[in-house]
Amino acid sequence: MPVKARYLTRTIWVLSLVSLFTDVASEMIYPILPVYLQSIGYSFAFIGVLEGVAEATAGLSKGFFGRWSDQIGKRLPFVRLGYALSALSRPLLAVWTHPAGIFSARTADRFGKGIRTAARDALLAQEASPEHRGAVFGFHRSMDTLGAVFGPLLALGFLFLFPGQYVWLLFLTFIPGLISVFLTFLISEKPVHSVSGHMRIPSLLVSLSYVKSAPKPYKKILIGLIFFALFNSSDMFLLLRVKSAGYSDYEVIGFYILFNLSYVLLAWPVGILSDRVGKKFVTTVGFLIFSLVYALLAMQTALHAMLIAFVLYGGFYACTEGVARAWISDIIPHRDLATAIGAYTALQSISLMLASSLAGLIWQMYGPVPALFVSACAALLVSVYFSLVMRSNHTGI
């Protein structure tokens, strides 16, 4: 890793800090959210549907706002609005405890993510040279996930001092959320050639229709990534697996911190590696790791198995999250970049809705083992697809 990474511009640093503080806020509650929801009377099936609907809302909005960002050639308005909405909505989970309120607050949080994600990733890609995109996205994911280490640590400390006080913990998330919104006003953006010269609002599904005219390599990547997403349920189910195995709330949070710490340490180096050995290779390794983790958690709940699984799970995220977006950025021109990323993340989120809903039902009816094995098999199939079907090395493939 270079001593001084000159490719990390001021904009990249500030965007990374914004993501760090946002993840501090969101990850203060994420590992305890399923426990909190169970404590106020909600079932595994409800939690699965809740996460699925929230992700679907985020997904459709990612595509819509990504296309809108390309049409007007601006990124920052969407970045600022998205982070602000998420910061305001998280504390509402403590106030609106009836089903409609829980759905509204959680969906608003994910809607904020949908507004900002494609525009933010396009802004990152525009700041990065092609030879450093993997490193830039890896650095951003590393900083983002550093917040996912600090957030659960803060939650752990708070719950140690004030056991069971989930409501006050939800209110406290507003502070780091507000800091992240403030930081967005320290960013300036370079002008981008817009797809449209006026402020016409795109139709809701316009970014999805982009897939038809997209470059062939993009479509090939999309097939593998979306097939996997159809069987990749919310990470909340991994935390529920830990909890159902008899571990305490503190241990659940501890495993989640371990996963995020692994991700933090690996994301940037793996991003740099992907620039050198190819993003297809790194992504394929990531899906193999996922398959191993889910199979291990299906068969074992012993402490040593849990530790190995959550460390490896951080490796899966490092190999796929930022690398996949950098891979897409290598193929798509800047004028369509937010649309392309938005289409991918939209389809991904819709698929995650189906995956989470299905996992919740399987879990409710048959227990965790079948649900985990289905996901493990799907990831293995995708790794075979990327290894055998996509043989070309063109544009980073």
Phi, psi and omega in degrees: 000132183296146179295316178233108183274097184291342179286351177273091183284172179301318180298318179296318178297313183293317177300323179292322177292322176302313179295324179300308182292325177296319179288330172304314181294309185290325183276352169296330184251337188302311182291339179259354183299313178297324178293317178299315181295321176295323182293336178256015167104012183265148186269171175301318181297317179299316180298319178297314179294319179303309181294323179295313179296319179299316180291323178295319177299315178298319183296310180298322181288329177299314179295315181298308184285334173296315178294319179298319178300318177294322183297321182262355178069027180231146180245318190298320179304322180286322178299312183294313181297318182297315179292324180295316181297318179296319180299322182283330190275331185301314180298340181293341176298334179279338185264314183264089186265354175282160186307314180297322179292316178299315178300315183296313183293315181294321179292321177297320177300312181289330177296320175301319177297321179295322180296319190267333196299305184296318179296318179296315180294324176295320178298318176298315181296322178295329181281343187256140172285154184306324183285351181239010185296318178300318179294317181296312179294325177295318178297316179299315179295325178296315179293318177304314184283338173300323174296328179284350170272312181296320182302304178297327177297317177297318178297319180298314179297318180296314182288336174292319180282325183229076185303132175077002182274063183295326183298312180293328176297320177297320178295324183293340180295343181295330185294303177295330176298319179294322177299318181297321178295316178301318182296331180297338180276002175263003183256141169239155181237151176279147179296141179241140176296120184277151176291325181232144183275004182224181190268027181300130180280130181288161174287161187300324185256014185296323181292328178290326178292340178300330183303325181300321184260004183289159177302148183301318178301324178297317180297321180296316178299316184299320181304311181294315183294320183283324175301316178299316183299332179296343181237010182253094182285171180303145177297344176304330181289331174293320178292322176294327176298317178297313182297318182290342178277359174102008179279153182282169176303319181295322179290323176302311179296322179298317177297321180294321176297318179301315177302311182292325177295319175299316179298315180302313185289334186260334190301311182291310177301321179292323175299316177298317179299321181295329176293336184263318185257351179108139185283333177296314181300313182296318179297319179298317177300321179301317180290327174296320177297316179303313181301318179296317182297311183293323177295319180296315180291334176289326187263335188227141173232009178294157185302314183296323178293318178298316180298313179298315183299315184286331173293313179296326181296326173298325176294322176301311180298319180298326183277345189237316189300291181290325183297319180297320180288323175295322178299312177298320181296334178290337188261326190261135175293155185304325185294337180248008191295314180295325177295314181295315178293321178297319178297316178298309183290331176295309179297323178298314183291321177298319178296320178296327176299312180296318182296316181291319179296317179295316180298320179298319180291316179299317180299316182295323186271321189236353181097180188284330189299309179300320180298318181290321181292324177300314179295320179299317180294320179298317180296322178296318178298320180293322178296323176294318178302309181294328182285317189259324184277317184263084184268343184290146175260011183294137177048047174081001181281000000 
